[in-house]
């Protein structure tokens, strides 16, 4: 599945508890992220460069930790595990299959347990390797060898990493701390999720039906809350807020303009600088959650009509 690297994606049924994130698919934590919770997933785990993980990583699939990342906890993988150059692993490393370790990895050798092969990766740069290999072929006058090698590089460049259908993705610079989730851009949260902590987005925030949040929601972009969502906190946006049917919010709403429904329960106050629209219960009924953007567009049009 192809995904936008700038959008944080939390899929259906993900649990972000006080100390642990639990998922069913692949988990991708991009470069320079700060992650202060344990991770348990049935898929694979990919950690980018120079990230910091304050917790344990547990996966049924492969685990890949890129260079310069620090893991202040244990790593347990049922399949292959790759640890990039200059990584630091404070806890134990338990590998169900093969393990590959880059140059300069800091870990206690006594804390490593592997059921497969263990190899130390050559620290030489891939680009330098390609240059030296081609130079050697040219010196030998092996024109066919050069041509075949270039064709192999070209075909390899077309390959894409296939990830699971329901993946979790945190873009570069995200922070998943003990008190909440902070992402620099847009955030999409699937249906039936359970999230503990405040949520802050640097862009738009879309939350699908039957998701529960125990904390405040703050977004610099627009906010969409789907049907039957439960927010145990305040909701604040620098743009518009749209709340779908039968949502329950224990706090207050504040935004540029607010659209909500008559069957939504809001215990706090509503502050819309450009107005507040209450949609009757029998309007804009949408049966399929896959058309969340159609919901957003339709309710947005109602909002424009009131201005």
Buried (B, 14 or more C-beta within 10 A) or exposed (E): EEEEEBBBBBBBBBBBBEEBBBBBBBBBBBBBBBBBBBBBBBBBBBBBBBBBBBBBBBBBBBBBBBBBBBBBBBBBBBBBBBBBBBBBBBBBBBBBBBBBBBEEBEBEEEBBEBEEEEEEBEEEEEEEEEEEEBEEBEEEEEEEBBEEBEEEEEEEEEEEEEBBEBBBBBBBBBBBBEEBBBBBBBBBBBBBBBBBBBBBBBBBBBBBBBBBBBBBBBBBBBBBBBBBBBBBBBBBBEBBBBBBBBBBBBBBBBBBBBBBBEBBEBEBEBEBEEEBBEBEEEEBEBEEBEEBEEBBEBBBEBBEEEE
